[in-house]
């Protein structure tokens, strides 16, 4: 742990974007209650039903274009004025960046980019693509294979995990916001945090994996929970120092 305690690391999931109008995956109204969508978000789903796969992702891309960052995204971004902040997110939205966060590690990719179907996460073929522009069958990536969204499908490896693990290892405060921690390997990141580091979990529901590991539970929505946490940080109660 750093002697100058100033590095706050967030691990976020779908719950942080609920107040922006986006949907979670599990639980009531979760996207994965629709079994066909859950299937489409897999490599097998893509190869068997490419048009349905693209329709599903184009719909999510359009919804994201209409969404705005919420209070929780903004409060995390504002912390950068005084602290070193790393955001590890499982979300494929760009709401952290649009709120102003500059150090965001997307472990499940990003809907604002596209990549090649043949070599999905090869950086040579990853490019920005407007959210409002649907990806069509026949659109080609740089290697001439079909273009697809730059997201991690079931059956594929998570991205940038080494950077995420490194950030968790060097956290002076670690905060989980809006994730059920149901999906590996992202869920395992909580194990990289040193025992003595203050740890919080902001979620209206119990997140077993955290509470069993000594996280302080803030049972609230992301916006309310972040406002409460920022107040605690600024009051000095958590013992983290501002950088300036
Ligand atoms: P989940 O749907 O599994 O979990 C969402 C969490 O957000 C739950 O713990 C909810 O209680 C919580 N929640 C709901 N409303 C909230 C609010 N207003 N404020 C704060 N929390 C709220 O979503 P993730 O954990 O993000 O992967 O799912 C992880 C991965 O599973 C996703 O990235 C996706 C999915 O399969 C892939 O597609 C590869």
Boltz pocket constraint, residues with backbone or C-beta under 6 A from the ligand:
constraints:
  - pocket:
      binder: B
      contacts: [[A, 12], [A, 13], [A, 14], [A, 15], [A, 16], [A, 18], [A, 19], [A, 24], [A, 25], [A, 26], [A, 27], [A, 30], [A, 41], [A, 90], [A, 91], [A, 108], [A, 152], [A, 153], [A, 154], [A, 177], [A, 178], [A, 179], [A, 180], [A, 181], [A, 182], [A, 183], [A, 202], [A, 203], [A, 204], [A, 205], [A, 206], [A, 207], [A, 220], [A, 221], [A, 222], [A, 223]]
      max_distance: 6.0
